[in-house]
Amino acid sequence: MKRKVILYFMIIIILTLGLVMTVFGVALTKYYYQGIANAFQNHVEAINPIWTEENEQKSGSLEEYSDLVMKSYQYDGAELQLLNNKGELLQSSTGFYEKQTYSIDPNVFSYSTIYKKEKLEKSGEKVLAVYTPLMSEGQVVGVLRYASSLTNVQEIINSLLGYGLMICLGVAVIVFLVSLRLADSIVRPFNEIIQLTREMSKGRFEKRIKDIYPHELGEMSRTLNFMAEEIVKMDRLKTDFISSISHELRTPLTGIKGWVETMESPDGLTEEEAKFGLRMINSESERLMKLVEDLLDFSRYESNRVTLVPTLLEFDTLIKDVVLQLQKKANEKNLQIKLECSPVLIHADGDKIRQVLLNLLDNAIKFSEKGSEIQIYQDVSEKMVILKIQDYGIGIHQDKINYIMDSFYKIDSKSIGAGIGLAISRNIINKHEGTIEVKSEYGKGTIVIVCLPINRNEQ
């Protein structure tokens, strides 16, 4: 990639310098050619008119005055030729000339001086031919053709072009060195990012990009570092989950296995002890089934394989049913549940919403202090139904509240459960296009706010 960057830079600079040299050469050539033409034109204009009252051209024959014209308008270092208006050669300053006709640009007869590059037929030498009108009483009576050799001028132009080429080569070398530095500054971050991704592909997520680059590269570096941190965090949660779920599975299985072994040898067991053992086996089996069901639910939600079956649901009635269902558990901790709700219909999946309410209220009961109370408020706004469940329990630290809905996250690793209840609840609420929010202050309690859309027409 570094070679490509340098190559592209060099192609651009070479094309640019080539264009500059082309424009410079054309401008330089035009400058010198125009300078020669202007010198001849100024020379002609500086000479006093040769047509005086004594020798005024009355016959209109230019040949009779050719010697006078050649003597008056001669220019050192250049050949002068006198042409009539048809372009026919009348006389030359060299004294040697043949019958010859030149093509004259029409602009000459509009009092303009025209120059063009020509090549001598005999010697092959390149000359600059300058055609300027010969005037008499405001009329063009002939054309003066100056022919100046371009050998010396071309040497000067070539010399200047050579200097320009040397400057361009120097610029190209500087640009090449700069492109090396620039390419390295561009490619090095990419190489580091590529190296980091290779390390990540091997499972080494502890690696980080140390240099903070500007603009898009910096954003990419920060994103990769954040991704690595999240993956490490998820790996840690996964490890904690495996440890936690192993503990959650082993505890009821140990109890079931112990009672099964005990009941295989019933000698010495009273009928009451046997019934207690059966109740324990049943209780632990239900606990295992609930744990497995939670894991299956979590898997379905994470893979987006859950289909909602929305119906017209009496939300206030559902809340009362859930409170009644968990009232016994609340009574065991001497908790008082205060409920305030108003009739409202929502279009939702009743089983899924019940699952959310059971989970939230169960958590409130679980983390409430004995003898405290739980307050449940349900209110209706214009387009949403709002449910608040507030407990006065242990609360949550602020540094942990942002993670409580993450999968497998548990505030207390010793608490019962797999840490996926709130994650499942969040998925259910999101699928209903609602929101769930947790506010808490450690030592004072927690408030969970659930907002669900309602259908006014159906209501």
N, C-alpha and C positions, 0 to 999 in steps of 0.2 A: 504493500500500500504506500509506503514511503517513496518508493521509486516512481510510482504513478503520480503522486502529488508533485514531486520535483519535475517529472516529465511534463505534466500539464502546465506548471508554472513556466518552464523554459519554452514550451511551444507558444504560450501567450506572449512572453517577452520577445521572442524571436520574431513573431508575426508583427508585434507592435513596433519593434526597432526597424524591421524591414519596411513597414509602411512609412515610418519617420524618415528613413534614408531615401525612399522613393520620392516623398514630398520635398525633402531637402534638395535632392538632385534636380528635380524639375524646377523648383523655385530658383536654385542657383543658376541653372542654365538660362532660364528666362531673364534673370537679373542681368547677367553679363551680355546676352544677346540684345536685350532692350537698351542696355548702356551703350553698346556700339552703335545701334540704330539712332539713338538720341544724339550721339556725338556727331554723326554725319548730318542729321537734320539741323542741329544747331549751327554746324559749319555752313550749311547752305543758307540758312536764314540770316547769318551774320554778314554775308557778302552783299554789298550794295547792288542794286539791280544793274545789269549790264546793258539794258535797253534804255539808252539816253535819247535825248531829242535829236542829237547829231546822228546817231546810228540806230534809230528806231526801226524795228523790224516791221516793214510795211508789206514786203512781198510774201511773208508767211513761210519762206523757205528757211528751215532751221539749219540746213547744211552749210549755208553761207556764213553762219556765225558759229560753227562748231569749234573752230580754233579758239575763238574768244571764250566760248563756254568752257572748253577744256582747260584753258589757261586760268580762268577765274575760279572754277570750282574744284580744282585739283586738291587732293588730300594725301599727305605723305603717308606711305605705308599701305595704301589701298589703291586698287585699280578703279579708275573712273571710266564709265562708258556712257555715251550719249545715245538715247533711244528716242525715236519719234513716238507719236501717240499710238502707232500700230505695233510698237514693240520692236521695230527694225533697228538694228545697230547702225549708227551713223559714224561714230568715231570712238576710239579707245585711247586711253592715256599711254598704253604700251606701244602704240604705233603699229601693232600687228593685230589685225582683225580680219575676219572673213564675213561674208554676208550671212547674217544670223538674225533670227527673230526670237524674242523672249515673250513669254506669257506674262502680261501685266495684270495685277489684281485691280479690279474696278475701283476699289477704295482709293487708289492713288489719284484717280481723276476727281475724287471728292476731297482733295487737298490733304490726304493722309500719307504718312510715311510707313511703308510696309517692309518687313524683313522676312526672309526665309532662308533655311539652310539648303545649300546646293552643293553639287559635286562637279568639279571640272572634268570635262570629257577626256582631255588629253592626259593630264597628270593624275587624275583621280583624287586630287586634293579637295578637302571639304572647306567650303568658304561660306561666309554669311553675306548674302546678297541683300542690299538695302536699296529699295526703290523709293525715290522722293520726287515730287513733281517740280518741273521747271516752269516758273510762272512769268507771265507778261500781261500787264494790265488786267490782272485778276483772272487770267485764263491759263490753262495748262497747255503749253506749247510743246512740251517734251518731257522726257523722264530721265533723271540722272540715276544711273545704277552704279552703286559702290560695291565692290567685292573685296572683302577682308578675310584673310586667312584665319582659320579657327585653330591652328596648331597651338599657338601659345595660350589662347583662351582655354582650349580643352585641357592643356596641361595644368593650368591654374584650377579649373573645375575638378579635375581628377585628384589634384593634390588636396583640395578642400574636402572632397568626398572621402579621401583616404583618412584624413584627420577625423572626419565624422564617423567613419567605420571603426577607427580605433577607440573613439569615445563610446560607441555602441558596444564594442567588445568589452570595454571596461565596465559599462553598465550591466552587461550580461553576466560578467563574472561576479559583480556585486550582488545582482539578483539571484544568481545561483547559490551564493553563500547564504543570502537571506532565506532563500527557499529551503535550504538544508535545515536552517534553524526553525523556520516556520513549519516545515513538514514534520520535524521531530516533535515540535510542540503540539501538532495535531495528532500524529500517529501514536506518540507515547501514551497519552491517556487511553486511547482505544486499545492499545496492547495491554495496558494494565487492567482495563475492564474485561477484555477477553480472557486474560489470565485468571481474573477473579471468577468469571463464569465457569472456566474449566475446573477451578478448585471446587466451586459449588457443585458442579456435576459429579464430582467424586465424593460429595457429602461433607466437605470441609467448610461448613457454614460459619466458622469462627473467623474467617478471613475478612478483612475490610480494606476499602480503598482509603488510604491515609491522606493523599493530596486532595484538596478541595479545588476543583477546576471551575472556571467561570461559565456562565450562560448554560447552554443545553447540556454540555458535558458534565458540568457540576450537578445539574438536576438529575442526570442519569446516574452519576456516582452516588448521590444521596439516596436515590431510589433503590439502587442495588444494595447499599448498606442497610437501608430500612428493610428491604426484603430479606436479607440475610438475618437481621435481628428478629424479624417476625418468624422466620423458619426455625431459628434456634428456640424462640419462645414456644412455638408450636411443638417442636420436638420435646422440649421440657414438659409441656403440658401433656403430651402423649405419654411420656415416661411416667409422669405423675398419675395419669389416667390408668395406665396399665397396672401401676402399683395399687392405686385406689380400687380399681374394679376387681383386681385379684383379691384384695382384702374383703371387698363387698361380697364377692362370690364365695370366698373361703369361709367366712363367718357363718352364714346360714347352712352351707354344706356341712360344716363341722358339726353344727347342732343337729342337723337331720341325720347325719351318719352316726353320731353318738346315740341318739334316741333309737335309731333303727337297731344298732348293736345291742342296746339295752333291752329292747323289746323282743329281740331274738331269743333272749334267755329271760323269760318273764318270772322266773322264780324269785320270790321275795318282793315283787312289785304289787302294790295295792291297786285296786281298781281306779282310785282317784289319781294315782301317779301315772297309770297307763293312759287315762284320758288326758291328763296334762301333757304327756309326751306326744299324743296324737295332735293336740292343739298346737304344740310347738312345731311339729313337723308341718302342719297345715300353714301356720303363720310364716315360717321360714320359706316354704314353697311359694306362697303368695309374694313374699318379698323378692324371691328370685325371679318369678314371672314378671313382676313390675319392672325390675331392673332390665331384664331382657327386652321387654316391650319398649322401654325408654330408649334402649340402644337401637332397636329396629326402627322406631319413629325417627330418631336422630339421623340414621342412615338414609331413610327415605326423604327426609327434608333436605339433607345436604346434597343428595343426588337429584333433587327436584322431581321426585317420583310420586308426590302427593297430589291428589286431585281433590279440590274442595267441592262439597255438595251443599251449596247455599240454599237456605229456606227462610221463610219469614219467621223470625225468632223473637219471642218475648224476653228481652234481655233482663229486665228486672226480675222476672220469674226465675230465670236461670241463675241469677245471683243468689236469690233466696234458697234455691235448691242446693247450691254448692255450700252455702253457709250451714244449712241444715245437715248436710252430709258430713261436714267436719266439726259439727258442734260438740260431738262426744270427745274428739281429740282436744278441743279447746277447753272443755270442762276438766280434763285430766290435769291441766296446768292452771286451772282456776282462772281462765281468761274470759273476759267479757267482750262479746262482739256486738258493736253498735252499727246498725245498718240503716242508711237513709237512701231511698231510691224512689224513682217515679216511673210510671208506665211508659215504655218505649219499645218500638218494634225496629229490629235491624234485619238486614238481609245478610245472613252469615251461616257458616257451617256450625250447627249447634254442638256437635261432639267435639270439634276442635276448640271452640271457644270455652266449652266446659273444661277441657283439659288445661287450658291456660289459667282459668280461674281457680281450679283445684291446686295447681302448682303454686300460684302466687299466694293464695290464702294459707296453704300448707307451710310455705316458707315463713309467712308472717307468724304463724303459730309456733313453728319450730324455733325461731330466733327471738321470741318475745319472753320477757321476764315473767315468772309466775306471779299471778295476781294482778297483772296489768290488763290493758284493754286493747282491742283492735277496732279501728274505725273504718267503715266502708261507706264512701259517698259516691253516689251515681247521679250525674246531672246530664241535661240535654242542652246542646247549643243549636245553632241554626242548621248545621250540616253534620255534626259529630255528637256521639254519645261519649261522655267522659266518666271514667271510673277511677277512683282513688282508694287505695288500700294503705292505711297508715298503721304502723305498729310502734310501740314504745320499748323496743328491745335493745339489743346491744349495738345496732347500727353498723356502719361500714366505714373504714378509713377512706379518705379522699383519694389516696394513691391507688386504691384497689377498685374503686367504684366503676372505673372505665373498663374493667376487665370482667365484671361479673357475668356478662352475657356471652363471653367467649366460651367456645366449646371446651369442656373438661376442666374449666376453671373452678376452683373451690377456695373460698376464703380461709376455711379451716380444713386442712388436709385430713383431720381426724373425724370430720363430720360425715354422716351417713349420706350416701348418694354418689352418683358418677359425675356430677357437675355439668349436666346437660339439660336440666329442666328449663332454665331461663333461655338457653340457646334455642330449644324447641319452641318455647313460648314466643320468642322474638320472631322466629320464622313463620309461625302461624299468624301473628298479628300483621307482619309484612305482607303475607299473601292476601290478607283481607284489606290491604291498602290503608292500614292504620299505623299507629305509632305506640311505642312503649318506652317509658322513661323512668329511671330510678334516681331518687334523691335521698341522701342519707347524711346523717351526722353521727359520728361515732359516740356511743354512750347515750344517745337520745332517741334513736329510732330511725325508721326508714319509711319513705313514701314511694309507692309504685303507681304511676299514672298511665292508664291505658286509654287511647282514643280510637274509636271505631266509627267509620262512616255509616250514616243511616240513610234510608230511602224515604223521603217525605211523601212521595206519591203512594207508595205501598202502605205507609203508615196511615 
